[in-house]
Amino acid sequence: MLKILAVAENEEQAEIIRKLLGNDCECLTAENAAEKLNEASYDLVISAPENIHLSKRVYGAEDISERYVKRLTEEFLRRGGGLEEITRTVREEVKAAFQDAERAEFTLREIYTKTAEIIFAKNEWLELYLSRGSVAAISAQLEAQLLILYKEYTALFPLSNDKTEEVILYILNNPESALKQKTIAQKLYINSSYLSTVFAAQTGMRFVDYLTAVKLRRAAYLLMNTTLSIGEIASRLDYKDISYFSRLFKTRFGMPPSQYRMPYSYTYEI
């Protein structure tokens, strides 16, 4: 039998609903329903139209924020490619939950900002590649930035099995080390040829191509966040030929390192 909770405007309305739905449905006012939902789970919650999608009259703003932050964070870490659809759903449901547009906007900004903070906290290596800061922005801009973060995150951290993931995390945490396939294989006790074959099979890219992508993303970060010269950055990333480094960078970002460093160039902040 389904466990049903009906949410009424007031006690008088609750009594009417009880008579209509009978004993199989528990009916409470919005205030009491909020407390009850914290104590028990239901198969179905029936509410007035203005309370639909976790209305603030059933759940507080903090509850809504926490629920959607958890949902976005789980999808982010799952790296399943469905974040754009989920952010759209979150936006629509939060706006439906609040009749006050300003309150909905504030809640969305809070959700997107908290999600990004959790992602950075759970992946400390991210700050080697993407800048994190506070900006005053409308929710639409923060949503777009969150999706950019997701795109960069999944490119840097592709899905793989545990052993290959160990290799990936080693590279991500040490982008300026001597990152040679043989050296990494020895350090992590993996056969070098096996690593090459398995890495490509699981990530869909060659080991050397992934390594280049990580180094160039690190180079982009250093260009935007330090005063190191292009030559110094190339050297730190084990590129002895600056011209070759610049060509690789331009192929990846569509502009040479010197132009990328200009104020109007791309960066990520949330």
N, C-alpha and C positions, 0 to 999 in steps of 0.2 A: 504494500500500500504506500502511495506517495505521502511524504511528509510535507504538508503545505502550510505556509504562513501568509495571512492576508494583512496588509497594512492599511489602517483606516485613518481618516482625518481626525476623528475624535471618538469618544466612547459611545456616543449615540449611533454614529455610523458603524462602529465596530459591532454593536448589538444587532443591527440590521443584517450585516454580512454574516454573522454567526447563524442567524435564522435562515438565511438563504442557502448557505453552504453546509450547514449541519456540523456535527461533531468531528468530522474528518479533517476540518480546517481550523487551525488556531488563528484567531484574529486579535490583533493588538493595535494600539495607537502607534504612530510613528516613533514617538519617544521611547515607548516600551519595546518596540520591535528592534530598535537599534541595540538595546542592551541584550535582548534575547538572541540576536544574530551573533553576538560575541561569545555566547555560551553554547549554541547548538547550530547544526547545519540542517538545511531544508532542501528538498528536491525541487520545490517551486515556491517562489515568492510572488504574491499578487499584490499590486499596488495601484494607486490612482495614477493617471497619465503624467501628472506633474512630478511624480516620484520615480518615474521609470529610469532605468540604467543607473542604479545605485544613487538615487537622489540624496542630496545632503540632509533631507528630512529623515532618511533611514540610516545613512552612513554620514559621518562627519567628513569635512574636507580632508582631514588628515588620513582617515581610513581610505578614501578614494585615492589619494596620492600614493599611499603605501602599496595598495593593491596594484596600481598600474605601473609603478616603479618596479615592483617584483616581476610583473608580466613582461615588461620591456627588457629588463635585465636578463631574465631567463632566456628569452629569444636571442638576445645579443650574444650571450655566452654559448648558446647552442650552435650558432653560426649556420643556421638552416636556410637563410635567404628570405625569411618572411617578415623582416622588421618593418619594411615600408607599409605593408598591409596592416600590421598591428598598430603602428603609429597613427594610421588613418582611423582605425577603429577607436583607439584611445581618444583621439581628438573629437570624434563625433559623439562618443558616449559621455565624455566630460562636459561638452557643451550642452548635451541634452539633460545632464544631471543638475545643472544650475540655471535657473531663470535669470540670474544676475550675470550678464556677459563679462563684467569686470572680474568677478570671482572665478569664473571659468577660465579666463585668461591667466589669472594669477596661478591657479592650480596646474594648468598645463605647463607654464614656465617652471614651476616647482618640480613637476614630474620629470621633464626633460633634463633639468639641471642635476637632480639627484641621481638619475640613471647614469649620466655621464660620470659623475663623481664615483659611483660604485664601480663602473667599468675601469676607470683609472686605478682605483684602489686595489682591485682584484688582479690587475695586470700592470705591475710596476714598470715593466719594460716599455710601456706605451709612451712614457714621458721622455724616452730617448728619441722619439720620432714625431710626436705631436705636442704642440703647446697647449697648456691648460690654463685658462684664466676666466675671470668673471666679466661678463659683458651685459650691459643693459640692452635687452633685445625683446622683441615681441615673440610670442610662442611660435609663430610660423617660421621665423628665422632660427630659433633654437631647434625646432623639429628638423629643419634642413641641415643644420650643423650636426645633429645627432646621426642623421643618415650618412653624412660624409664620414663621420667617425666610424660608423659601422662598416662602410666600404673600405676604409683604410685598415681597420682592425682585421677584417676577414682576409684581406689581401696579405697582410703581414703574418697572420696566424691561421693558415689553412687547416682544415680538418685532416686528421691522420690518426694512426694508431699510437699507442703509448710510447713506443721506442722512437718513432719518427718525430713525435711531438717533443720528446726530450732533445732531439737534435735542433728542432726549430727554436725551442726556448733558449737553448744554449747560444744560438746565433743571435736571437733578438736581445739577449742580455749582454752580449759582447760584440757589438757591431764594429768596434775599432780594434779588435784582436786579430791575430793572424788566422783568418778564417779560410783554411784550405780543407778540402774534403778529406784528405788523408789524415791531417792533423786532428780534425774533429772526430773522425772514426776511431782513431787510436785513443783519444781522450775518453770517449764514451764506450770503448770496447765493442765496436761494431766493425764488421768487415767492410772495407771501403767500396768494393765493387757491389756488394749487397746493398749498401746504403744508397748508392747511385741508382740502382734499379728500383728498389722499394720506394725511394723518395719520389721519383717520377710517377710511379704507379699510383701512389696514394694522394699526391697533391696536384697532379696534372701538369707539373712543370719540372724542368730539369733542375738539378741541384744548383748548378752554376747560375742559372737564370734567377732562381729564388735569392741566392746570395747577392747577386747584383741588385735586385730590387730592394732588398733590405739596406744595403750600403747607400744606394741613391736616396732612399727615404731618410736615412740618417743624415746624409749630406744636405738635403733640403732643410732639415731641422737646424743644422749647424749654420747654414746660410742665414736663416731668419732669426736665429736666437743668439748668435755670437758675433764677435768682430774678427774671427779668424779669416785669414785670406783664403782665396780659392785654392791656392797651392798648398796651404797648411791643411785644409780640409781633405784634399785629395790624398795627401801624404798620410794623414791619420787613418784613412780608409784603405790604405795599402795600394793606392794608385800612383805609380811612379811617373807616369806620363800624363801631364795636366791636360794636354790636347785630347787624349783618348778619354779621359774622365769627363771633360766638357762635352764631347760628342755623345757619350752614353747618357749624360744628364739631359741634354737637349732632346734626345730620342724619347726619354722617359717623361719629361715635363713640358716639352714643346717650346722650350726657351733655354738659352745658355745660363749657367750659374750666375753670372753678373746681372743679368736681367731679372732673374728670379728673386734676387735679393732686394730689389726695389720695393718701396712701400706698398704699391698696389698689387704685388704678387700674392698668390694664394697662401693662406695659412689657416689653421684650424683653431678655434677658440670656443669654449662654452663655459 
